[in-house]
Amino acid sequence: MDARLQSRYWQLVREHMTSSPKVAAGPKAALGDCQSFASTQALWRFLSNDRVTLPQLVIPLRTSAVRDLQTSKSPYVLLVHDWSKLSYPKHSSKEDQTRISNEKDVGYEMYTALLVEADCGIALAPMELELRCKKGIHSTRRTTPKKAIGHLDQILPTMKAARKWGLSRQVVHVIDREADSQADFRSWIAAGELFLVRADFTRKVEWEGQFFKLPGLANEWAEKRRFKAAGKVEIRGKIGTRYVAEGKILLKTPARKRTPEGRIKIKGGPLSVRLVISRILDSDGTVLAEWYLLTNVPDDVSAETIADWYYWRWKIESYHKLLKAGGHQLESWQQETALGIAKRLLIAAMVCVCAWQIQRQTTPEAVECQKFLVRLSGRQVKRKKPITTPALIAGLNVLLPMLELLEKYTPEQLRSMATRAVPQLVKSG
């Protein structure tokens, strides 16, 4: 982009630095000489500009992530893949919405690949965005839509693209239970990729010459005392003790691949992978959660670390929440096309990245800044979690206009206007 469009991009990032109410039709206009409607028009022109493309808008996100990754102590980095439906049931102007699951279930489908540090689980940046609509899939790898494909078919191209991002770390692709596909495991291994996938509890595996369903194998390992305590974790608002066990297992059931013509068998011999079982118990011994994790990550990475990596997958759920009801009110945006929404998503994503950069710092000055922004936000936060991403964004939305005010008005002028507006509050304050 030319210098003018780059300047407009950062201005739009600034205007998106807010937790919007649901009724907001656009970003919050920055202080200045222009009116709010002019700011809305500027956003519309930017998103409608053919010279502003998804591959260009993702560059600042990737550049930021590559820079921040340099401080990571781990030789690995996590790329978390996930899908999320965007629903606009009352937006009849969005004519390119597509069928999601049935004729009445329409909207857009967002695919995100989020980069997460492997040593502490801090989110860095979304590195890839794809948005499926009636015209196909808008992608940060293309300037034109591509043909719509299945979820799992989107993963390998992203894996290959990640090799060109200059990450200087071995990428481990973390995916939820939907990716428990033996056929895809073969493709990923053949491509030299590392993966960590939550297995479906119905899957059958072979261990030491016997076949087990995964819950049965977990009980077998418990009887053989293979589980080891791996610290305290929080899940669904409760604190539990995590226990992990691992072993080499074989996948021998026929591999099948879903195609437009139906499911087909994929030829191949037994597949050997690591199975890590993470079991979280409360103080009474009740199982709060149990995850069966399949991975080809080398054995020098401990089972506890593997369990941590999957536990940090929830960061992408938090990111989606921040885009939706928890912050930017994505499902209330008024853009009329999937391409316009995708472009705006990449602008809003940079706001999240800026907040994450503040949140990840641990120096005394940074901690003081975090506390200051939370106070400015006016948000109620939990005592055990005093710093949250939405609160930081809301605090920045107070701090930045405050700086603009101080550049335009003196403190005496501001006090005079406040006295005229609310004399009782100013006098008592």
C-alpha positions, -999 to 999 in steps of 0.1 A, spaced: 0 0 0 11 36 -6 19 59 22 -16 74 22 -33 41 26 -8 30 52 -16 61 72 -54 54 68 -48 18 80 -32 29 113 -59 55 118 -85 28 114 -66 6 138 -67 35 163 -105 39 158 -111 2 163 -93 3 196 -125 1 216 -149 -24 230 -180 -15 209 -216 -17 220 -238 -40 200 -257 -11 184 -225 5 170 -226 5 132 -189 13 128 -157 20 147 -154 49 172 -143 81 155 -111 95 167 -111 131 181 -103 156 154 -119 181 130 -140 155 111 -174 143 121 -182 107 130 -200 101 97 -169 112 78 -150 86 98 -175 59 88 -172 70 52 -134 68 54 -137 32 66 -161 23 38 -138 38 12 -108 20 26 -126 -14 26 -139 -8 -9 -105 1 -23 -93 -25 -48 -57 -16 -39 -63 -28 -3 -61 -66 -4 -62 -93 22 -25 -104 15 -15 -68 22 -35 -64 54 -21 -95 70 15 -83 66 16 -61 97 2 -90 118 28 -114 106 56 -89 109 46 -82 145 44 -119 153 79 -126 138 94 -98 158 77 -108 191 87 -144 186 123 -136 189 121 -135 227 106 -170 229 128 -195 247 112 -225 230 125 -241 197 88 -246 189 59 -223 182 22 -232 181 -1 -225 152 -37 -230 164 -63 -237 137 -100 -232 143 -133 -223 125 -161 -200 137 -195 -193 122 -205 -156 117 -242 -152 119 -262 -122 104 -298 -134 105 -313 -99 101 -288 -85 76 -307 -90 43 -282 -67 25 -255 -94 29 -264 -113 -3 -232 -134 -4 -240 -153 28 -238 -191 23 -253 -222 37 -234 -235 67 -252 -267 79 -287 -266 64 -309 -243 43 -319 -222 73 -284 -220 87 -267 -193 66 -239 -168 73 -201 -168 68 -175 -193 81 -142 -179 94 -111 -200 95 -82 -186 116 -46 -197 122 -34 -181 155 3 -180 164 9 -188 201 42 -189 220 51 -225 230 69 -216 263 42 -195 280 10 -198 259 7 -161 250 -11 -153 217 10 -134 192 -11 -128 161 -35 -143 137 -13 -153 107 -40 -165 83 -76 -157 78 -101 -173 54 -138 -164 51 -162 -187 32 -192 -171 15 -214 -179 -15 -186 -168 -40 -160 -192 -24 -133 -185 1 -116 -151 6 -80 -158 18 -50 -138 30 -30 -159 5 -50 -146 -25 -64 -115 -40 -94 -133 -55 -117 -159 -40 -109 -196 -43 -132 -225 -46 -148 -236 -13 -133 -267 2 -137 -287 34 -123 -277 68 -95 -302 68 -85 -294 32 -77 -259 44 -51 -270 69 -22 -284 47 -20 -253 25 -17 -232 56 10 -256 69 30 -251 37 25 -213 38 37 -211 73 72 -223 62 75 -190 43 67 -167 72 102 -166 87 92 -178 121 127 -193 130 109 -220 151 95 -254 144 58 -250 140 34 -274 158 -1 -273 144 -27 -276 172 -62 -285 161 -94 -297 179 -112 -330 176 -126 -323 141 -91 -329 127 -89 -365 141 -84 -379 106 -59 -407 99 -58 -398 62 -48 -363 70 -23 -374 95 -6 -393 67 -6 -362 45 8 -340 72 36 -365 82 45 -369 45 49 -331 42 72 -331 73 47 -312 95 43 -316 133 7 -318 146 -12 -320 179 -48 -331 176 -74 -340 201 -87 -375 193 -123 -385 193 -131 -407 223 -146 -433 200 -113 -439 182 -98 -474 185 -60 -478 189 -35 -506 194 -13 -505 224 11 -534 233 -7 -557 210 -42 -550 223 -70 -529 208 -87 -503 230 -112 -475 227 -95 -444 242 -115 -442 274 -107 -479 280 -70 -473 274 -71 -444 299 -86 -467 325 -59 -493 317 -32 -468 322 -47 -456 354 -47 -491 368 -11 -495 358 -3 -462 375 11 -445 344 -5 -412 352 18 -385 368 7 -353 385 14 -323 363 3 -293 384 -28 -273 389 -49 -259 361 -81 -239 358 -110 -252 337 -145 -238 334 -139 -217 365 -127 -246 386 -92 -254 398 -81 -291 394 -50 -312 395 -38 -324 361 -25 -359 355 -8 -370 323 2 -403 308 17 -412 274 26 -441 252 33 -451 216 1 -464 199 -7 -477 164 -36 -465 143 -47 -495 123 -83 -488 113 -88 -480 76 -81 -444 69 -110 -426 52 -112 -392 34 -143 -372 29 -147 -361 -8 -176 -345 -27 -184 -380 -40 -184 -394 -4 -160 -410 20 -132 -431 3 -106 -454 18 -69 -443 18 -43 -471 15 -15 -473 39 1 -494 67 -3 -488 105 5 -453 117 26 -449 148 20 -418 169 23 -406 205 -8 -406 226 -9 -382 255 -38 -384 279 -45 -354 301 -69 -359 329 -80 -331 353 -95 -341 387 -110 -319 414 -103 -323 451 -129 -351 453 -113 -371 425 -141 -362 400 -129 -360 364 -134 -324 352 -120 -330 318 -101 -357 299 -83 -351 266 -68 -377 243 -40 -361 223 -24 -376 192 9 -361 181 41 -367 161 61 -342 181 95 -357 190 98 -377 223 122 -351 238 91 -329 243 75 -341 276 39 -352 280 34 -323 304 45 -299 277 22 -315 251 -7 -312 275 2 -275 281 2 -269 244 -33 -283 239 -45 -264 270 -34 -232 254 -56 -239 223 -84 -220 242 -65 -188 233 -82 -189 198 -116 -193 215 -108 -161 235 -97 -144 203 -130 -152 186 -149 -140 217 -130 -108 216 -140 -103 180 -176 -111 187 -196 -103 219 -165 -97 240 -153 -67 222 -157 -57 185 -193 -70 180 -183 -86 147 -218 -101 142 -233 -66 142 -210 -51 115 -228 -34 86 -204 -43 58 -224 -59 29 -198 -83 16 -176 -111 30 -146 -94 15 -154 -61 34 -158 -80 66 -126 -99 61 -106 -67 55 -121 -51 86 -113 -83 106 -76 -79 99 -78 -43 111 -95 -54 143 -70 -82 147 -42 -56 149 -60 -41 179 -59 -74 197 -22 -78 188 -14 -44 204 -32 -54 236 -14 -88 237 19 -70 234 11 -49 264 -2 -79 283 29 -101 277 54 -76 292 65 -82 328 88 -53 337 77 -31 366 69 -2 342 48 -25 320 29 -39 350 21 -4 362 9 5 326 -13 -25 326 -29 -16 359 -33 20 348 -51 10 316 -75 -13 335 -83 16 359 -90 39 329 -113 12 314 -136 12 344 -140 -25 339 -148 -49 367 -122 -76 367 -117 -107 389 -92 -105 417 -74 -136 405 -73 -122 369 -67 -84 373 -55 -78 337 -77 -88 308 -74 -81 271 -108 -64 267 -100 -41 297 -66 -31 281 -83 -23 249 -110 -3 267 -83 15 287 -64 24 255 -97 38 241 -96 63 270 -59 70 271 -54 78 234 -84 103 231 -70 119 263 -37 125 247 -54 140 216 -74 163 239 -43 175 256 -27 183 223 -57 205 213 -68 220 246 -50 232 277 -59 217 311 -75 250 320 -98 249 289 -108 214 297 -117 223 333 -137 253 321 -157 231 297 -163 205 324 -174 232 348 -200 245 323 -212 209 315 -214 194 350 -206 221 376 -218 200 405 -194 172 397 -164 194 390 -168 214 422 -172 183 444 -143 166 426 
